[in-house]
């Protein structure tokens, strides 16, 4: 991906404060493609996944991408459990 992307590194487990930071990051990066670095994720909870899902839909509506880069097996499992495995499809393009 190019340097015109905004990148956010997801923590191993997203707490409420991490979700707030992700939300702020997304608000500040609204006109840029987003790369979410998932290389450290050990568990992705419902709130974090919901924020990512909503961002994915909003960015897609504006012809921008949200890519989950380097998802760990635990991240993939969390998304599969939550029925959000479709968010991983663009991860292969990174």
N, C-alpha and C positions, 0 to 999 in steps of 0.2 A: 504494500500500500504506500501511497505517497505521503510526503510530509504535510500535505494539506488536510490530514486527518487529525481529529482530536482523540487522544488515547487516555484511558482510565484503567488503572490496575485494580482489579477486584481483589479484596482480601480473602484469606482462607475461609472465613465464615463472616457473612455480612451481618453486622449488628445494626441497630436503629441508626446510630451515628453514621455508619458507612452508607446506609441507604440515603440519608440526608445529603451526604457528600456527593453521592452519585447523582441525585436529583439536581443539586446545584450545578454540578459539572455539565449535565445535559442541558440545563437552562442556558448556561454560558456558551454552549457549543451548538446551539440550535441550527446554525446554517452550515455545519460541517459534517462530513461523514465521520462516523464514530467507530473506534476500535476499542473493544473491551477486552483487556488482557485477562484471561481466565486461567493462567498457568499456575496460580497458587490456590485456586478454589478447592476446598475439601468438602464443602457443603453449601449449596445455594438454597436459601430458604424462600418461602412464599413471597414475602415483601420484595426482596431483591429481584426475584424472577418476574414479579408483576411490573416493577419499574422497567426492567429490561424489555419485557413484552410490549409495554405501552410505548417505550421509546422506539422500538422496532417498527411498530405500526405508524407512529407519527413521522418518523424519518422516511419510511417507505412512501407515505402519502406525499412527501415533498421530493421524491425521487433521489433520496439520499440513503446511504447504507449504514446499518449498525452491524458490525461483525464481531462475533465472539472468537477471539484469537486464542489459540493454544489451549482449548478446554481440556482440563484433566478428566480422567475417567470418572471421578466423583462428580464433577460438574455435569458431565454428560448424563450420568445416572440421575442426578437431581432434576435435570430438565426433562428426562424421559418420564420420571415419576410424576412430574407436574403436568405432563402432556404437552410440553413445549419443545420437543426435540426438533421441530421445524426451524427453530432459531439457530440450529447448528449448521444448516445447509450451506451457508455462506462461509463458514469457518474454513472450509477446504480451499477457498479461493485466496486466502491470505498467505 
